[in-house]
Each structure stands twice: as C-alpha cells, then as structure tokens.
Amino acid sequence: MTTALATPAPLFPDLRRMWSDAPALTVLAVILILALVPLYAAMAIDTRVFQGESPWMKPVKFHYALSIYAITLAFFARYMPVTTRTSRRWRWFTASVIFAILAECAWLSAAAMQNTASHFNTDIPFFTAIYSLMGVFAVLLTSASLAMGISIWRNPETGLSPAVKLSIALGLILTFVLTVITAGYLSSAGGHFVGIPVTGATLPILGWSREVGDLRVAHFLSTHALHGLPLWGLVAARMGDARGGLTLVWAGAAAYALLVAAVFGQALQGLPLI
C-alpha cells in the first residue's frame, strides 16, 4: 500500500506573489521607497527649518506611510477573486489610486521646496486650493482598502480560515471608515492640536503632543486597522473553533473601533495620549 505524503503548509506566505497579484501597487511601493534617497539627500543639504524641523521631514514620513499602505494592499490582493483583480475596472481604479498617492507626494515635496506648510496653509491661496483637492485624493486612495475589503469578504475561495478572512476584510473596511471620520475632522479643524502647546513637548519618534490633545493619534490608529485586525485574526483563529474565532474577530473589531473613538474623544477634550 502506498501512502501519500501531505505537503506541509508554508509557514510564511509567498511575498513574491505581490508582483503577480498587484504589480502596479508593488511597483508604486518600490518607487516610494526609492524616492526616499533624494528626500534624505535634500534633508542633508537643505539647512532650512520649518516649525522646528527640516521641511523635508513631512514628505519622508508620508513616503514611509504610503509605501507601507501600498505594500499591504499588494499583499492582500491575493485574497481577492482572480476575476476581480485582473479586471479592467479594477486596473483603472488602481491606476486612479496610484495617481492620487503620487499627487500627494508631489504636493508635499513642493511645499517642502517652498519651506512652507502643505496642510492648513491659508497664507498661500494656491496651496489653500490644492489642499481641498488633496482631500479628495486622500479619500480616493483610502477607498482602495474599502473596495479590497468588500471583495475579500465576498470571495468564498480565499483559502483562509474564516476568522483570518473576516479579520482581513474588517481591517481593510475599518481603515476606510475610521480614517474618513478622523482625518476628515482633522482636515477641517485647522490644525493637529486641541489646545495650545506650552513647550512643544512630544513623544519620541511619533511626535505626538505630550501637553495637549493631538488628533493625529486617532488618525494613526485608524489607518493601521488593516494591520492590527488581521494580526488579531491570526490569534483568534488559534484560540477557538470556527464560530468562536469569528466571534473573537467581531469583538476585536468592535474593541478597535472603540479604542479609536476613545483616543479621538480624549484629543477633542484637549488631553494628550500620555
């Protein structure tokens, strides 16, 4: 009698699939990362200071954030139906998202060259007008997570456990919903802070205020729902059976949304995170 040997499941997903499943988003991520080289060079050469730091710091931060976003979408694209991710409609949608991301980066670099603010800039009429357009682009680029989340949710052939599949879909969808709410309020508030900083003390690396409310905390957590919830989904899938795992993922999604609401409310009261 011949016994067939089962092929063990790989411990880690094949990252090379990003090139075949989402080539445009993968190339975009590479471009954004490579563009950090001239940005860091500009930071080293340009000795000007804007609001206490190099004017090139903001484009650098956005390049990191948007490259991580593009890489994440490229990775999750494998769980979409093949017919969807290869359709002409999806390719056109992806192209519009990429255009929005590149436009945001170009605008940020233009502001850095002018040594002026890219956000909340009412001193330069042109920048004020562009800021509204960039808001539209921001919603467009974030909507990619919503479209992908719904597509994965409706795909019966992801090959994932129910808990992990649900966590990825909810993470992507919540990224759009929570970001639109928090970033939408932030963009209309006229500034990051609720209150007047006394000394300008901030948390290391993150740069959030330690003295007054900082709306960027809720914005940050909102944009990373597509990372936090899938990680929780991997844990939930190991903690319970299929139904129990789904329950844990729903509970985790609710807890995450409440966390964002809590830090958002805390900032609105003028209170720092720490």
N, C-alpha and C positions, 0 to 999 in steps of 0.2 A: 504494500500500500504506500502510495506516495503522499506525503504531507506537504501542502502548500504553505510556504512561509509568508506571513503577512509583512508588508513593507512598513517599517515604523514611520510614524508621522514625524516630520521635521520639527525640531524644537523651535526654530525661528522661521517666519515667513520669508520667502524669496524676494529680497529687495529689488532684484534685477527686473522684476515684473513691472515696476513703475515705468520703465522705458517703453514697454509694450502696451500697458493698460492706459497710461495717461502721458504720452510723450510730450505734449505741449506743456503741461504743468511741470513735468520733470525738468525740461529744458529751462523753463522760467525760473525754477528754484536754483538751477546751476548759474544762470545769468545773474540773479540777485546776489548769490554768494560771491561770484567773481567780481561783481561791481563793488564789493567791499574794499578791494585792493586800492582803487583810486580814491575811494572815500577816506580810507585811513591815511593815504598819502596827502590828501587835501588837509586833513586834520593836523598832520605833522607840519605841513608847510604854512598853513594859514594860522597866524597867531592871534587873530581877532577873537573877541569873546562876546557872546550874546547871552544875556540872562545868566551869567556866571559860569558858562561852559562854552566849549567850541561850537560854532554854528553848525558844524558837520555832525555833531553827536546825534541829532534827531534823525537825519537820513540813515545813519548807521543803525540806530535802534529799529527803524521801520524795515530796513533791509533784512535784518535778522528775523523780525516778527513775520514778515510776509513770506520769506523763504521757508520758514517752518510751516506756515499755513499751506503753501503750495506743495511742499513735500508730503504733508499729512493728507491732503486731498488726493495727491498722486498715489499714495499708498492705499487709501480706502477705495479707490476707483475699481480695484479688482473685485469688489463685492457687489458692484452694480451689474445688472444684466448686460451681457455682451452686446445685445442688440441696441441697448441704450447708449452705452459709452462709445460705440462705433457709429452711431447715427449722425447724419449731417446736422440735425438740430442741436445735438449735444456739442459737436465740434464748434459750431458757430457760437453757442453760449459760452463755451470755454474760451474761445477767442476774445469775446467781449469782456470776460472776467480778467483775462491776461492784460488786455488793453487798459482796463481800469487800474490794475495794480501798477503797471509801468507808468501810467499817467500820474498816479500818486507819488511814485518815487521821483519822477522828473520834477514835479512841483516842489517836493521837499528839497531837492538839490538846488533848484532855482532860488528858493528862499534862503538857503544856506549861502549861496554865492552873493546874495544881496545883504547878507548878515542881518536878516530880519525874520520875523515870526511867520511860519507857514499856517498857523492856526490862530484864530481870534485876532487877526490882523486887520484893524479898521483904519490904520494910518495910510495904507496904500489902497486906493479904490480898486485897482486891478486885482490885487490879492483878495480883497473882500468878495469880489465877484467870483473869482476862481474857487474860493473856499466853499461856496454853495454848490458849485459843480462837483467839487471833490467829495462833498457829502453824498451826492447821488452815486458817484463811482464807488464810494465806500459801501453803500447798501448793495450795489451790484456785485462787488467782489465777495461780500459776505453771503449773498444769496446762493453762491455755489455750494455752501455747506448745507443749506436747506434743500436744494434740489437733489444733492447726493444722498442726504439722509433719507428723504422720502423714497428715492429709488432703491436704496438698500433695504429699507423697511418692507417694500413691496416685492422684493426679489426672493422667491422661495428656494433658490438654488445657490445660496452663498457658501454652503459647506461649513458654516459656523454653527456652534451651539446656539440655542435660542437666546440665552442670556447675553452672550457676546454680541450676537447680531443686533439685539434690541439696544444694547448699550452704545454701540457704534451709531446706530440710527438716531437715538435720542441725543447723543452727544453732538452730532452734526446739526440736528434741528435746533437744539437749545442754544448752540453757538450763534445761530442767526437771530433767534427770538430775543435772547438776553442782550446780545450786542446791539441790536437795533434800539432797544429800550435805553440801555445805559449810555451808549455812545451818542444816541440821538439827543438825550438830555444834556450830555456833556457838551456837545457841539453848540447847543442853544444857550448854555449857561454863561458863555463869555470867558470861561477860564476853568482850570482844573480844581482850584481850591474853593472851599466854602469857609470863609474866614480869612483873616489877614495873617500870613506867616510873620512871626516875631523875629526869629533869627534865620529862618530858611533851613532849619534842620530837617534832614531827610534820612530815610532808611538807606543803608548801603546797597549798591547795585540797582535796586528797584527805583530809587529816587522818590518814593512816596513821602509826603509830609509827615513829620512826627509831632506837628503842633496844631494843625487844623484838619478839617475834613478834606479828603482827596478823592475825587470822583474816579480817578484812574484805577483805583483798586477794584471796584466792581466791573469796570470795563475789561481789565486784565483777566479776571476770573471768567467773565462771560466768553471771551474769545478762546479760552482754553477748556471749555466744556467738551470739545471734541477730542481732548486728550484725557481729561480726568474721568469722564464716564466710561470710556472703553477700558481703561485700567481697572476701574471698579467692576466692570462686567467680567473681566478675566477672574477676578477674585470671587465674584458671586457665582460664576459657573462651577467653581470648585467647592463652594460651601453648601450647595443644595442640589436637589434634583431639578428637572426641567422647570416645573412650576415654581418651586422655591427660588430658583435662580432668577426667574422673571420678576418675581415679587421683590427680590432684593434690588434688582436693577431699577424698577419703578421707584422703590423707596430711595435709592441713591440719587436718582434724577430729581425727585422732589426735594431731598435734602440739599442738593447742589443749588437748585433754584432759590431755596430759602436762604442759603448762605450768601448768594449774590444779593438778594433783597436786603439781607441784614447789613452787609458792609455798605450797600448803597444808601440805606436809611441812616446808618451811622455817619457817613460822609455828609449827608444833607443836613445833619444836626451840627456840623462843624467840628466833629470829633475825629481825631486821627485813628488809624487802624491800631497802632501801638503807641 
